[in-house]
Amino acid sequence: MLRYAALVAIGVMVAVMLAGIRECTAWMPEGDSPIFAPRKSGQSPRPARAVSVEVQNPSRQRLWDVPVTFGQVFRRGDITGGVAVSMGGKGLLAQIDLKRHHDDGSVRFGVISAVLEELPAGGKLVLDLADAKPAGLQKAAVSPDDLLRTEFDAVVRLSFPDGSTRSLSARRLLKQAGDRAKT
């Protein structure tokens, strides 16, 4: 049954990509993985929102800490930076793996993963995906020099069956790396 569900999900995703559909529904049949299909909605998305994804729980049981992962196709120009995921106007922590880009550089396809705190029994939640600035690398709170000015060290010692041992010191590695050290 799971293999059949996976094949159906792949077929639906291909159909969604070919049709250029902007809204999808995800539902979780009991005992199976989430499956995604076109969302039937007469509403057009708000300009700030590129795509809406509806997650449904058809079971009679409330679900907690629900992991959700799905692939999403975007139209040319909809997502030019990163992807922001929100639910009811509130930002949701998510991991976005951008797989393909259009020739103009905008995102064509990405895999989105998030954990929903709660999914009510028989309920639905709508996730909105929108264009956002990608989260950039932030300056490290502690530099290698800051660490070396302290007594910081982390040592790994390995003992092998033949009696030999090996060790590695983080402090020694930071000193050896000098200006090339990254934290």
C-alpha positions as CSV (number, residue, x, y, z in Angstrom):
1,M,0.0,0.0,0.0
2,L,2.8,2.4,0.8
3,R,4.5,1.8,-2.5
4,Y,1.2,2.5,-4.3
5,A,0.7,5.7,-2.3
6,A,4.2,6.8,-3.2
7,L,3.6,6.2,-6.9
8,V,0.3,8.1,-6.7
9,A,2.1,11.0,-4.9
10,I,4.8,11.1,-7.6
11,G,2.1,11.0,-10.3
12,V,0.2,13.8,-8.7
13,M,3.3,15.9,-8.3
14,V,4.2,15.5,-12.0
15,A,0.6,16.4,-12.9
16,V,0.9,19.5,-10.7
17,M,4.2,20.5,-12.3
18,L,2.8,20.1,-15.8
19,A,-0.4,21.9,-15.1
20,G,1.4,24.8,-13.4
21,I,-1.1,24.6,-10.5
22,R,-0.2,27.0,-7.7
23,E,-2.1,25.5,-4.8
24,C,-1.9,22.0,-3.4
25,T,-3.5,19.9,-0.7
26,A,-1.6,17.4,1.5
27,W,-3.5,14.7,3.3
28,M,-2.3,11.9,5.6
29,P,-4.2,8.6,5.1
30,E,-4.0,6.5,8.2
31,G,-0.8,4.4,8.2
32,D,0.6,6.1,5.1
33,S,2.9,9.0,4.3
34,P,1.5,12.4,3.3
35,I,0.1,12.6,-0.2
36,F,-0.2,15.8,-2.2
37,A,-2.8,16.7,-4.7
38,P,-4.1,19.9,-6.4
39,R,-6.1,22.1,-3.9
40,K,-9.5,23.1,-5.2
41,S,-10.1,26.7,-4.3
42,G,-11.9,29.5,-6.0
43,Q,-9.7,32.1,-4.3
44,S,-6.7,33.6,-6.1
45,P,-3.7,33.9,-3.8
46,R,-2.8,37.3,-2.3
47,P,0.1,39.0,-4.1
48,A,2.5,38.4,-1.2
49,R,1.8,34.6,-1.2
50,A,3.1,32.5,-4.1
51,V,1.5,29.2,-3.1
52,S,-0.8,27.8,-0.5
53,V,-0.5,24.2,0.8
54,E,-3.3,22.6,2.8
55,V,-2.3,19.9,5.3
56,Q,-5.2,17.6,6.3
57,N,-5.6,15.1,9.1
58,P,-8.5,12.7,8.2
59,S,-8.0,10.6,11.4
60,R,-10.1,11.0,14.5
61,Q,-7.0,11.6,16.6
62,R,-5.2,14.9,17.2
63,L,-1.6,14.8,16.1
64,W,1.3,16.5,17.8
65,D,4.7,17.4,16.4
66,V,3.8,16.4,12.8
67,P,6.7,16.3,10.4
68,V,5.7,17.5,6.9
69,T,7.9,17.3,3.8
70,F,6.7,18.1,0.3
71,G,8.0,19.2,-3.1
72,Q,6.6,22.4,-4.6
73,V,6.8,23.9,-8.1
74,F,6.8,27.7,-8.4
75,R,6.0,29.8,-11.5
76,R,8.8,31.9,-13.0
77,G,9.3,35.1,-11.0
78,D,7.2,34.1,-7.9
79,I,10.2,33.3,-5.7
80,T,13.3,35.4,-6.4
81,G,15.1,35.1,-3.1
82,G,14.3,32.5,-0.4
83,V,11.0,30.9,0.6
84,A,9.1,32.1,3.7
85,V,6.7,29.6,5.2
86,S,3.8,31.0,7.4
87,M,0.6,29.6,8.9
88,G,-2.2,32.0,9.8
89,G,0.1,35.0,9.2
90,K,2.7,33.7,11.7
91,G,6.1,32.6,10.5
92,L,6.9,28.9,10.7
93,L,10.4,27.5,11.1
94,A,11.1,25.4,8.0
95,Q,14.0,24.0,6.0
96,I,13.9,24.8,2.3
97,D,16.1,22.8,-0.2
98,L,16.0,24.7,-3.5
99,K,16.5,22.1,-6.3
100,R,15.8,23.9,-9.6
101,H,15.8,27.5,-10.8
102,H,14.2,29.1,-13.9
103,D,16.5,30.7,-16.5
104,D,15.8,34.1,-14.9
105,G,17.2,32.8,-11.6
106,S,13.9,32.5,-9.7
107,V,13.1,29.3,-7.9
108,R,11.4,26.6,-10.0
109,F,11.2,23.7,-7.5
110,G,12.0,23.2,-3.9
111,V,11.6,20.7,-1.1
112,I,10.0,22.2,2.1
113,S,10.2,20.5,5.5
114,A,8.6,21.7,8.7
115,V,7.2,20.4,12.0
116,L,3.6,21.4,12.8
117,E,3.1,21.7,16.5
118,E,-0.5,20.3,16.3
119,L,-2.9,19.0,13.7
120,P,-6.4,18.7,15.0
121,A,-8.5,15.6,14.5
122,G,-10.3,15.9,11.2
123,G,-8.7,19.3,10.8
124,K,-6.8,21.3,8.2
125,L,-4.0,23.8,8.3
126,V,-3.0,26.1,5.4
127,L,0.7,26.8,4.9
128,D,1.5,29.9,2.8
129,L,4.7,30.0,0.9
130,A,6.0,33.4,-0.2
131,D,9.1,35.1,-1.6
132,A,11.6,36.2,1.1
133,K,15.2,37.2,1.5
134,P,17.2,34.1,2.0
135,A,18.6,33.8,5.5
136,G,22.2,34.8,5.2
137,L,25.2,33.7,7.2
138,Q,25.4,35.7,10.4
139,K,28.7,36.7,12.0
140,A,29.8,34.1,14.5
141,A,29.2,35.2,18.1
142,V,32.6,33.8,19.1
143,S,35.7,34.2,16.9
144,P,38.6,31.7,16.9
145,D,40.7,34.3,18.7
146,D,38.0,34.7,21.4
147,L,38.2,30.9,22.0
148,L,42.0,30.9,22.2
149,R,42.0,33.7,24.8
150,T,40.1,31.2,27.1
151,E,41.0,27.8,28.4
152,F,38.7,26.2,25.8
153,D,39.6,22.8,24.5
154,A,37.8,19.7,23.3
155,V,39.9,16.6,23.0
156,V,38.9,13.4,21.3
157,R,40.9,10.2,22.2
158,L,40.4,7.0,20.3
159,S,41.8,3.6,21.6
160,F,42.1,0.8,19.1
161,P,42.0,-3.0,19.7
162,D,45.7,-3.2,18.9
163,G,46.5,-0.9,21.8
164,S,47.3,2.2,19.8
165,T,45.7,5.5,20.6
166,R,45.0,8.7,18.7
167,S,43.9,12.1,20.0
168,L,42.8,15.4,18.5
169,S,42.6,18.7,20.2
170,A,40.2,21.5,19.0
171,R,42.5,24.1,20.6
172,R,45.5,22.8,18.7
173,L,43.6,22.8,15.4
174,L,42.5,26.4,16.0
175,K,46.1,27.4,16.6
176,Q,47.3,25.6,13.5
177,A,44.6,27.1,11.3
178,G,45.5,30.6,12.3
179,D,43.5,33.2,10.2
180,R,41.9,30.4,8.2
181,A,40.0,29.1,11.3
182,K,36.2,29.4,11.1
183,T,33.7,29.0,13.9
